[in-house]
Amino acid sequence: MITKKYKGDKSEYDRNILTLKISTKAVQYDKTVKEIRFFNYKTLSADIPLKCFGKAWWMSDRLAECGDCYMLEIVLSAPDFEPEEFTFKIKFERAEVDRK
């Protein structure tokens, strides 16, 4: 996971960006997604150790529209960490998906 200030040409209104790089080795459904970028995001979940993200499995998700933004809840499983299963919640204004 990479967090940084947005410096691109996309929009003068983008304040920050969260980039998720996804490994598709064990994906069951859509194996084409390699990266998701969330613009103007805010993390709503409790602190999750960043070191566990490289070893976490994306188990399920739920996306909801909340007025002028979106809410994504991702259930992750990381067997080597405590708790083993947790939910990562993020609110964002827009997203971009890169595919292979």
MODELLER restraints for C-alpha pairs under 7 A, 6 or more apart:
rsr = mdl.restraints
at = mdl.atoms
rsr.add(forms.Gaussian(group=physical.xy_distance, feature=features.Distance(at['CA:1:A'], at['CA:19:A']), mean=5.83, stdev=0.5))
rsr.add(forms.Gaussian(group=physical.xy_distance, feature=features.Distance(at['CA:1:A'], at['CA:20:A']), mean=5.01, stdev=0.5))
rsr.add(forms.Gaussian(group=physical.xy_distance, feature=features.Distance(at['CA:1:A'], at['CA:21:A']), mean=6.54, stdev=0.5))
rsr.add(forms.Gaussian(group=physical.xy_distance, feature=features.Distance(at['CA:1:A'], at['CA:53:A']), mean=7.00, stdev=0.5))
rsr.add(forms.Gaussian(group=physical.xy_distance, feature=features.Distance(at['CA:2:A'], at['CA:18:A']), mean=6.00, stdev=0.5))
rsr.add(forms.Gaussian(group=physical.xy_distance, feature=features.Distance(at['CA:2:A'], at['CA:19:A']), mean=5.23, stdev=0.5))
rsr.add(forms.Gaussian(group=physical.xy_distance, feature=features.Distance(at['CA:2:A'], at['CA:20:A']), mean=6.81, stdev=0.5))
rsr.add(forms.Gaussian(group=physical.xy_distance, feature=features.Distance(at['CA:3:A'], at['CA:17:A']), mean=6.21, stdev=0.5))
rsr.add(forms.Gaussian(group=physical.xy_distance, feature=features.Distance(at['CA:3:A'], at['CA:18:A']), mean=4.85, stdev=0.5))
rsr.add(forms.Gaussian(group=physical.xy_distance, feature=features.Distance(at['CA:3:A'], at['CA:19:A']), mean=6.51, stdev=0.5))
rsr.add(forms.Gaussian(group=physical.xy_distance, feature=features.Distance(at['CA:4:A'], at['CA:16:A']), mean=6.32, stdev=0.5))
rsr.add(forms.Gaussian(group=physical.xy_distance, feature=features.Distance(at['CA:4:A'], at['CA:17:A']), mean=5.98, stdev=0.5))
rsr.add(forms.Gaussian(group=physical.xy_distance, feature=features.Distance(at['CA:4:A'], at['CA:18:A']), mean=6.91, stdev=0.5))
rsr.add(forms.Gaussian(group=physical.xy_distance, feature=features.Distance(at['CA:5:A'], at['CA:15:A']), mean=6.54, stdev=0.5))
rsr.add(forms.Gaussian(group=physical.xy_distance, feature=features.Distance(at['CA:5:A'], at['CA:16:A']), mean=4.60, stdev=0.5))
rsr.add(forms.Gaussian(group=physical.xy_distance, feature=features.Distance(at['CA:5:A'], at['CA:17:A']), mean=6.26, stdev=0.5))
rsr.add(forms.Gaussian(group=physical.xy_distance, feature=features.Distance(at['CA:6:A'], at['CA:14:A']), mean=6.39, stdev=0.5))
rsr.add(forms.Gaussian(group=physical.xy_distance, feature=features.Distance(at['CA:6:A'], at['CA:15:A']), mean=5.92, stdev=0.5))
rsr.add(forms.Gaussian(group=physical.xy_distance, feature=features.Distance(at['CA:6:A'], at['CA:16:A']), mean=4.80, stdev=0.5))
rsr.add(forms.Gaussian(group=physical.xy_distance, feature=features.Distance(at['CA:6:A'], at['CA:17:A']), mean=5.67, stdev=0.5))
rsr.add(forms.Gaussian(group=physical.xy_distance, feature=features.Distance(at['CA:14:A'], at['CA:39:A']), mean=6.28, stdev=0.5))
rsr.add(forms.Gaussian(group=physical.xy_distance, feature=features.Distance(at['CA:14:A'], at['CA:40:A']), mean=5.88, stdev=0.5))
rsr.add(forms.Gaussian(group=physical.xy_distance, feature=features.Distance(at['CA:15:A'], at['CA:40:A']), mean=5.45, stdev=0.5))
rsr.add(forms.Gaussian(group=physical.xy_distance, feature=features.Distance(at['CA:16:A'], at['CA:39:A']), mean=5.88, stdev=0.5))
rsr.add(forms.Gaussian(group=physical.xy_distance, feature=features.Distance(at['CA:16:A'], at['CA:40:A']), mean=5.00, stdev=0.5))
rsr.add(forms.Gaussian(group=physical.xy_distance, feature=features.Distance(at['CA:16:A'], at['CA:41:A']), mean=6.71, stdev=0.5))
rsr.add(forms.Gaussian(group=physical.xy_distance, feature=features.Distance(at['CA:17:A'], at['CA:37:A']), mean=6.50, stdev=0.5))
rsr.add(forms.Gaussian(group=physical.xy_distance, feature=features.Distance(at['CA:17:A'], at['CA:38:A']), mean=5.49, stdev=0.5))
rsr.add(forms.Gaussian(group=physical.xy_distance, feature=features.Distance(at['CA:17:A'], at['CA:39:A']), mean=4.58, stdev=0.5))
rsr.add(forms.Gaussian(group=physical.xy_distance, feature=features.Distance(at['CA:17:A'], at['CA:40:A']), mean=6.02, stdev=0.5))
rsr.add(forms.Gaussian(group=physical.xy_distance, feature=features.Distance(at['CA:17:A'], at['CA:41:A']), mean=6.57, stdev=0.5))
rsr.add(forms.Gaussian(group=physical.xy_distance, feature=features.Distance(at['CA:18:A'], at['CA:37:A']), mean=5.64, stdev=0.5))
rsr.add(forms.Gaussian(group=physical.xy_distance, feature=features.Distance(at['CA:18:A'], at['CA:38:A']), mean=5.12, stdev=0.5))
rsr.add(forms.Gaussian(group=physical.xy_distance, feature=features.Distance(at['CA:18:A'], at['CA:39:A']), mean=6.69, stdev=0.5))
rsr.add(forms.Gaussian(group=physical.xy_distance, feature=features.Distance(at['CA:18:A'], at['CA:41:A']), mean=6.98, stdev=0.5))
rsr.add(forms.Gaussian(group=physical.xy_distance, feature=features.Distance(at['CA:19:A'], at['CA:35:A']), mean=6.91, stdev=0.5))
rsr.add(forms.Gaussian(group=physical.xy_distance, feature=features.Distance(at['CA:19:A'], at['CA:36:A']), mean=5.77, stdev=0.5))
rsr.add(forms.Gaussian(group=physical.xy_distance, feature=features.Distance(at['CA:19:A'], at['CA:37:A']), mean=4.45, stdev=0.5))
rsr.add(forms.Gaussian(group=physical.xy_distance, feature=features.Distance(at['CA:19:A'], at['CA:38:A']), mean=6.44, stdev=0.5))
rsr.add(forms.Gaussian(group=physical.xy_distance, feature=features.Distance(at['CA:20:A'], at['CA:35:A']), mean=5.58, stdev=0.5))
rsr.add(forms.Gaussian(group=physical.xy_distance, feature=features.Distance(at['CA:20:A'], at['CA:36:A']), mean=5.22, stdev=0.5))
rsr.add(forms.Gaussian(group=physical.xy_distance, feature=features.Distance(at['CA:20:A'], at['CA:37:A']), mean=6.40, stdev=0.5))
rsr.add(forms.Gaussian(group=physical.xy_distance, feature=features.Distance(at['CA:21:A'], at['CA:34:A']), mean=5.94, stdev=0.5))
rsr.add(forms.Gaussian(group=physical.xy_distance, feature=features.Distance(at['CA:21:A'], at['CA:35:A']), mean=4.48, stdev=0.5))
rsr.add(forms.Gaussian(group=physical.xy_distance, feature=features.Distance(at['CA:21:A'], at['CA:36:A']), mean=6.67, stdev=0.5))
rsr.add(forms.Gaussian(group=physical.xy_distance, feature=features.Distance(at['CA:22:A'], at['CA:34:A']), mean=5.06, stdev=0.5))
rsr.add(forms.Gaussian(group=physical.xy_distance, feature=features.Distance(at['CA:22:A'], at['CA:35:A']), mean=5.72, stdev=0.5))
rsr.add(forms.Gaussian(group=physical.xy_distance, feature=features.Distance(at['CA:23:A'], at['CA:34:A']), mean=6.69, stdev=0.5))
rsr.add(forms.Gaussian(group=physical.xy_distance, feature=features.Distance(at['CA:24:A'], at['CA:31:A']), mean=5.48, stdev=0.5))
rsr.add(forms.Gaussian(group=physical.xy_distance, feature=features.Distance(at['CA:32:A'], at['CA:99:A']), mean=4.98, stdev=0.5))
rsr.add(forms.Gaussian(group=physical.xy_distance, feature=features.Distance(at['CA:32:A'], at['CA:100:A']), mean=5.08, stdev=0.5))
rsr.add(forms.Gaussian(group=physical.xy_distance, feature=features.Distance(at['CA:33:A'], at['CA:97:A']), mean=6.89, stdev=0.5))
rsr.add(forms.Gaussian(group=physical.xy_distance, feature=features.Distance(at['CA:33:A'], at['CA:98:A']), mean=6.05, stdev=0.5))
rsr.add(forms.Gaussian(group=physical.xy_distance, feature=features.Distance(at['CA:33:A'], at['CA:99:A']), mean=4.42, stdev=0.5))
rsr.add(forms.Gaussian(group=physical.xy_distance, feature=features.Distance(at['CA:33:A'], at['CA:100:A']), mean=6.45, stdev=0.5))
rsr.add(forms.Gaussian(group=physical.xy_distance, feature=features.Distance(at['CA:34:A'], at['CA:98:A']), mean=5.83, stdev=0.5))
rsr.add(forms.Gaussian(group=physical.xy_distance, feature=features.Distance(at['CA:34:A'], at['CA:99:A']), mean=5.43, stdev=0.5))
rsr.add(forms.Gaussian(group=physical.xy_distance, feature=features.Distance(at['CA:34:A'], at['CA:100:A']), mean=6.41, stdev=0.5))
rsr.add(forms.Gaussian(group=physical.xy_distance, feature=features.Distance(at['CA:35:A'], at['CA:97:A']), mean=5.86, stdev=0.5))
rsr.add(forms.Gaussian(group=physical.xy_distance, feature=features.Distance(at['CA:35:A'], at['CA:98:A']), mean=5.12, stdev=0.5))
rsr.add(forms.Gaussian(group=physical.xy_distance, feature=features.Distance(at['CA:36:A'], at['CA:95:A']), mean=6.91, stdev=0.5))
rsr.add(forms.Gaussian(group=physical.xy_distance, feature=features.Distance(at['CA:36:A'], at['CA:96:A']), mean=5.77, stdev=0.5))
rsr.add(forms.Gaussian(group=physical.xy_distance, feature=features.Distance(at['CA:36:A'], at['CA:97:A']), mean=4.57, stdev=0.5))
rsr.add(forms.Gaussian(group=physical.xy_distance, feature=features.Distance(at['CA:36:A'], at['CA:98:A']), mean=6.37, stdev=0.5))
rsr.add(forms.Gaussian(group=physical.xy_distance, feature=features.Distance(at['CA:37:A'], at['CA:95:A']), mean=5.38, stdev=0.5))
rsr.add(forms.Gaussian(group=physical.xy_distance, feature=features.Distance(at['CA:37:A'], at['CA:96:A']), mean=5.17, stdev=0.5))
rsr.add(forms.Gaussian(group=physical.xy_distance, feature=features.Distance(at['CA:37:A'], at['CA:97:A']), mean=6.46, stdev=0.5))
rsr.add(forms.Gaussian(group=physical.xy_distance, feature=features.Distance(at['CA:38:A'], at['CA:92:A']), mean=6.10, stdev=0.5))
rsr.add(forms.Gaussian(group=physical.xy_distance, feature=features.Distance(at['CA:38:A'], at['CA:94:A']), mean=6.07, stdev=0.5))
rsr.add(forms.Gaussian(group=physical.xy_distance, feature=features.Distance(at['CA:38:A'], at['CA:95:A']), mean=4.50, stdev=0.5))
rsr.add(forms.Gaussian(group=physical.xy_distance, feature=features.Distance(at['CA:38:A'], at['CA:96:A']), mean=6.79, stdev=0.5))
rsr.add(forms.Gaussian(group=physical.xy_distance, feature=features.Distance(at['CA:39:A'], at['CA:92:A']), mean=5.99, stdev=0.5))
rsr.add(forms.Gaussian(group=physical.xy_distance, feature=features.Distance(at['CA:39:A'], at['CA:93:A']), mean=5.97, stdev=0.5))
rsr.add(forms.Gaussian(group=physical.xy_distance, feature=features.Distance(at['CA:39:A'], at['CA:94:A']), mean=5.41, stdev=0.5))
rsr.add(forms.Gaussian(group=physical.xy_distance, feature=features.Distance(at['CA:39:A'], at['CA:95:A']), mean=5.92, stdev=0.5))
rsr.add(forms.Gaussian(group=physical.xy_distance, feature=features.Distance(at['CA:40:A'], at['CA:92:A']), mean=5.46, stdev=0.5))
rsr.add(forms.Gaussian(group=physical.xy_distance, feature=features.Distance(at['CA:40:A'], at['CA:93:A']), mean=5.70, stdev=0.5))
rsr.add(forms.Gaussian(group=physical.xy_distance, feature=features.Distance(at['CA:41:A'], at['CA:90:A']), mean=6.61, stdev=0.5))
rsr.add(forms.Gaussian(group=physical.xy_distance, feature=features.Distance(at['CA:41:A'], at['CA:91:A']), mean=5.43, stdev=0.5))
rsr.add(forms.Gaussian(group=physical.xy_distance, feature=features.Distance(at['CA:41:A'], at['CA:92:A']), mean=4.09, stdev=0.5))
rsr.add(forms.Gaussian(group=physical.xy_distance, feature=features.Distance(at['CA:41:A'], at['CA:93:A']), mean=6.74, stdev=0.5))
rsr.add(forms.Gaussian(group=physical.xy_distance, feature=features.Distance(at['CA:42:A'], at['CA:90:A']), mean=5.73, stdev=0.5))
rsr.add(forms.Gaussian(group=physical.xy_distance, feature=features.Distance(at['CA:42:A'], at['CA:91:A']), mean=5.23, stdev=0.5))
rsr.add(forms.Gaussian(group=physical.xy_distance, feature=features.Distance(at['CA:42:A'], at['CA:92:A']), mean=6.41, stdev=0.5))
rsr.add(forms.Gaussian(group=physical.xy_distance, feature=features.Distance(at['CA:43:A'], at['CA:89:A']), mean=6.04, stdev=0.5))
rsr.add(forms.Gaussian(group=physical.xy_distance, feature=features.Distance(at['CA:43:A'], at['CA:90:A']), mean=4.51, stdev=0.5))
rsr.add(forms.Gaussian(group=physical.xy_distance, feature=features.Distance(at['CA:43:A'], at['CA:91:A']), mean=6.42, stdev=0.5))
rsr.add(forms.Gaussian(group=physical.xy_distance, feature=features.Distance(at['CA:44:A'], at['CA:89:A']), mean=5.14, stdev=0.5))
rsr.add(forms.Gaussian(group=physical.xy_distance, feature=features.Distance(at['CA:44:A'], at['CA:90:A']), mean=5.48, stdev=0.5))
rsr.add(forms.Gaussian(group=physical.xy_distance, feature=features.Distance(at['CA:45:A'], at['CA:88:A']), mean=5.51, stdev=0.5))
rsr.add(forms.Gaussian(group=physical.xy_distance, feature=features.Distance(at['CA:45:A'], at['CA:89:A']), mean=5.02, stdev=0.5))
rsr.add(forms.Gaussian(group=physical.xy_distance, feature=features.Distance(at['CA:52:A'], at['CA:78:A']), mean=6.68, stdev=0.5))
rsr.add(forms.Gaussian(group=physical.xy_distance, feature=features.Distance(at['CA:52:A'], at['CA:81:A']), mean=6.93, stdev=0.5))
rsr.add(forms.Gaussian(group=physical.xy_distance, feature=features.Distance(at['CA:55:A'], at['CA:78:A']), mean=6.15, stdev=0.5))
rsr.add(forms.Gaussian(group=physical.xy_distance, feature=features.Distance(at['CA:56:A'], at['CA:76:A']), mean=6.03, stdev=0.5))
rsr.add(forms.Gaussian(group=physical.xy_distance, feature=features.Distance(at['CA:56:A'], at['CA:77:A']), mean=5.39, stdev=0.5))
rsr.add(forms.Gaussian(group=physical.xy_distance, feature=features.Distance(at['CA:56:A'], at['CA:78:A']), mean=4.41, stdev=0.5))
rsr.add(forms.Gaussian(group=physical.xy_distance, feature=features.Distance(at['CA:57:A'], at['CA:76:A']), mean=5.44, stdev=0.5))
rsr.add(forms.Gaussian(group=physical.xy_distance, feature=features.Distance(at['CA:57:A'], at['CA:77:A']), mean=5.07, stdev=0.5))
rsr.add(forms.Gaussian(group=physical.xy_distance, feature=features.Distance(at['CA:57:A'], at['CA:78:A']), mean=6.32, stdev=0.5))
rsr.add(forms.Gaussian(group=physical.xy_distance, feature=features.Distance(at['CA:58:A'], at['CA:74:A']), mean=6.89, stdev=0.5))
rsr.add(forms.Gaussian(group=physical.xy_distance, feature=features.Distance(at['CA:58:A'], at['CA:75:A']), mean=6.28, stdev=0.5))
rsr.add(forms.Gaussian(group=physical.xy_distance, feature=features.Distance(at['CA:58:A'], at['CA:76:A']), mean=4.82, stdev=0.5))
rsr.add(forms.Gaussian(group=physical.xy_distance, feature=features.Distance(at['CA:58:A'], at['CA:77:A']), mean=6.71, stdev=0.5))
rsr.add(forms.Gaussian(group=physical.xy_distance, feature=features.Distance(at['CA:59:A'], at['CA:75:A']), mean=5.50, stdev=0.5))
rsr.add(forms.Gaussian(group=physical.xy_distance, feature=features.Distance(at['CA:59:A'], at['CA:76:A']), mean=5.50, stdev=0.5))
rsr.add(forms.Gaussian(group=physical.xy_distance, feature=features.Distance(at['CA:59:A'], at['CA:77:A']), mean=6.67, stdev=0.5))
rsr.add(forms.Gaussian(group=physical.xy_distance, feature=features.Distance(at['CA:60:A'], at['CA:74:A']), mean=5.91, stdev=0.5))
rsr.add(forms.Gaussian(group=physical.xy_distance, feature=features.Distance(at['CA:60:A'], at['CA:75:A']), mean=5.25, stdev=0.5))
rsr.add(forms.Gaussian(group=physical.xy_distance, feature=features.Distance(at['CA:61:A'], at['CA:73:A']), mean=5.44, stdev=0.5))
rsr.add(forms.Gaussian(group=physical.xy_distance, feature=features.Distance(at['CA:61:A'], at['CA:74:A']), mean=4.32, stdev=0.5))
rsr.add(forms.Gaussian(group=physical.xy_distance, feature=features.Distance(at['CA:61:A'], at['CA:75:A']), mean=5.99, stdev=0.5))
rsr.add(forms.Gaussian(group=physical.xy_distance, feature=features.Distance(at['CA:62:A'], at['CA:72:A']), mean=5.75, stdev=0.5))
rsr.add(forms.Gaussian(group=physical.xy_distance, feature=features.Distance(at['CA:62:A'], at['CA:73:A']), mean=5.23, stdev=0.5))
rsr.add(forms.Gaussian(group=physical.xy_distance, feature=features.Distance(at['CA:62:A'], at['CA:74:A']), mean=6.65, stdev=0.5))
rsr.add(forms.Gaussian(group=physical.xy_distance, feature=features.Distance(at['CA:63:A'], at['CA:71:A']), mean=5.73, stdev=0.5))
rsr.add(forms.Gaussian(group=physical.xy_distance, feature=features.Distance(at['CA:63:A'], at['CA:72:A']), mean=4.55, stdev=0.5))
rsr.add(forms.Gaussian(group=physical.xy_distance, feature=features.Distance(at['CA:63:A'], at['CA:73:A']), mean=6.55, stdev=0.5))
rsr.add(forms.Gaussian(group=physical.xy_distance, feature=features.Distance(at['CA:64:A'], at['CA:70:A']), mean=5.70, stdev=0.5))
rsr.add(forms.Gaussian(group=physical.xy_distance, feature=features.Distance(at['CA:64:A'], at['CA:71:A']), mean=5.20, stdev=0.5))
rsr.add(forms.Gaussian(group=physical.xy_distance, feature=features.Distance(at['CA:64:A'], at['CA:72:A']), mean=6.55, stdev=0.5))
rsr.add(forms.Gaussian(group=physical.xy_distance, feature=features.Distance(at['CA:65:A'], at['CA:71:A']), mean=6.33, stdev=0.5))
rsr.add(forms.Gaussian(group=physical.xy_distance, feature=features.Distance(at['CA:68:A'], at['CA:93:A']), mean=6.92, stdev=0.5))
rsr.add(forms.Gaussian(group=physical.xy_distance, feature=features.Distance(at['CA:69:A'], at['CA:91:A']), mean=6.85, stdev=0.5))
rsr.add(forms.Gaussian(group=physical.xy_distance, feature=features.Distance(at['CA:69:A'], at['CA:92:A']), mean=5.65, stdev=0.5))
rsr.add(forms.Gaussian(group=physical.xy_distance, feature=features.Distance(at['CA:69:A'], at['CA:93:A']), mean=4.51, stdev=0.5))
rsr.add(forms.Gaussian(group=physical.xy_distance, feature=features.Distance(at['CA:70:A'], at['CA:91:A']), mean=5.61, stdev=0.5))
rsr.add(forms.Gaussian(group=physical.xy_distance, feature=features.Distance(at['CA:70:A'], at['CA:92:A']), mean=5.43, stdev=0.5))
rsr.add(forms.Gaussian(group=physical.xy_distance, feature=features.Distance(at['CA:70:A'], at['CA:93:A']), mean=6.12, stdev=0.5))
rsr.add(forms.Gaussian(group=physical.xy_distance, feature=features.Distance(at['CA:71:A'], at['CA:90:A']), mean=5.83, stdev=0.5))
rsr.add(forms.Gaussian(group=physical.xy_distance, feature=features.Distance(at['CA:71:A'], at['CA:91:A']), mean=4.47, stdev=0.5))
rsr.add(forms.Gaussian(group=physical.xy_distance, feature=features.Distance(at['CA:71:A'], at['CA:92:A']), mean=6.58, stdev=0.5))
rsr.add(forms.Gaussian(group=physical.xy_distance, feature=features.Distance(at['CA:72:A'], at['CA:89:A']), mean=5.74, stdev=0.5))
rsr.add(forms.Gaussian(group=physical.xy_distance, feature=features.Distance(at['CA:72:A'], at['CA:90:A']), mean=5.36, stdev=0.5))
rsr.add(forms.Gaussian(group=physical.xy_distance, feature=features.Distance(at['CA:72:A'], at['CA:91:A']), mean=6.37, stdev=0.5))
rsr.add(forms.Gaussian(group=physical.xy_distance, feature=features.Distance(at['CA:73:A'], at['CA:87:A']), mean=6.40, stdev=0.5))
rsr.add(forms.Gaussian(group=physical.xy_distance, feature=features.Distance(at['CA:73:A'], at['CA:88:A']), mean=5.69, stdev=0.5))
rsr.add(forms.Gaussian(group=physical.xy_distance, feature=features.Distance(at['CA:73:A'], at['CA:89:A']), mean=4.47, stdev=0.5))
rsr.add(forms.Gaussian(group=physical.xy_distance, feature=features.Distance(at['CA:73:A'], at['CA:90:A']), mean=6.59, stdev=0.5))
rsr.add(forms.Gaussian(group=physical.xy_distance, feature=features.Distance(at['CA:74:A'], at['CA:87:A']), mean=5.50, stdev=0.5))
rsr.add(forms.Gaussian(group=physical.xy_distance, feature=features.Distance(at['CA:74:A'], at['CA:88:A']), mean=5.12, stdev=0.5))
rsr.add(forms.Gaussian(group=physical.xy_distance, feature=features.Distance(at['CA:74:A'], at['CA:89:A']), mean=6.41, stdev=0.5))
rsr.add(forms.Gaussian(group=physical.xy_distance, feature=features.Distance(at['CA:75:A'], at['CA:86:A']), mean=5.81, stdev=0.5))
rsr.add(forms.Gaussian(group=physical.xy_distance, feature=features.Distance(at['CA:75:A'], at['CA:87:A']), mean=4.42, stdev=0.5))
rsr.add(forms.Gaussian(group=physical.xy_distance, feature=features.Distance(at['CA:75:A'], at['CA:88:A']), mean=6.38, stdev=0.5))
rsr.add(forms.Gaussian(group=physical.xy_distance, feature=features.Distance(at['CA:76:A'], at['CA:85:A']), mean=5.65, stdev=0.5))
rsr.add(forms.Gaussian(group=physical.xy_distance, feature=features.Distance(at['CA:76:A'], at['CA:86:A']), mean=5.46, stdev=0.5))
rsr.add(forms.Gaussian(group=physical.xy_distance, feature=features.Distance(at['CA:76:A'], at['CA:87:A']), mean=6.01, stdev=0.5))
rsr.add(forms.Gaussian(group=physical.xy_distance, feature=features.Distance(at['CA:77:A'], at['CA:84:A']), mean=5.60, stdev=0.5))
rsr.add(forms.Gaussian(group=physical.xy_distance, feature=features.Distance(at['CA:77:A'], at['CA:85:A']), mean=4.33, stdev=0.5))
rsr.add(forms.Gaussian(group=physical.xy_distance, feature=features.Distance(at['CA:77:A'], at['CA:86:A']), mean=6.53, stdev=0.5))
rsr.add(forms.Gaussian(group=physical.xy_distance, feature=features.Distance(at['CA:78:A'], at['CA:84:A']), mean=5.06, stdev=0.5))
rsr.add(forms.Gaussian(group=physical.xy_distance, feature=features.Distance(at['CA:78:A'], at['CA:85:A']), mean=6.24, stdev=0.5))
